[in-house]
């Protein structure tokens, strides 16, 4: 549970760095974050791990963006500055296991955020 919460908070911070407001919904809708840029709203599902790959069983029916978080850790502490966030649009999600070494094109950056929120 702690990994998931830290992942959601890191995605929120990283999106804010690129001009996106994000927050968890007040009621559990199956999505982890609701993000806003101007008049554009996106539902975001967040999956986080400290492993070199991430696998998951299922995703909610309604979401726009899948955020995958590779948390770097030293002993019991997360190293947030070294952790990475990757974003995929729903139509790019085609499997339930992702190796972070193959995700560089999905690493968060301004161009990717602009494309996902246009």
Phi, psi and omega in degrees: 000319181298320179300316180296317180294316178298320177299315179298317180295321179294318177299317179302314180294313182297318177298319179301324178298337180251020173085018181248131173270132179219146179204154175288146177292152180292327179247140180294107181257001185097346176256151182273324182221150168246125185243146185226134169225108184062241180260010183257126179247140177224136172270132184238131173258130183246133173232130184227149177202162173258000179279174179278352178219161180229128175233150182214158183276315184205166176232156177294161178293320183255109170198159180249326186227137171255122177256121177254130185241125174258102180276129173269139183222150173230112187058243183262001185256137173276137177258088189295324179295335180264351180283155185236147177242133178237139182238133176232136172288158182305321182288348176271347182280112183228009177205173182246015176215128182231132174267125185295334178296344180253015189250008189307323181292347180255005180295136185302133174202170186298318181297318179295315179298316179300319180294318181288339181246035177247000000 
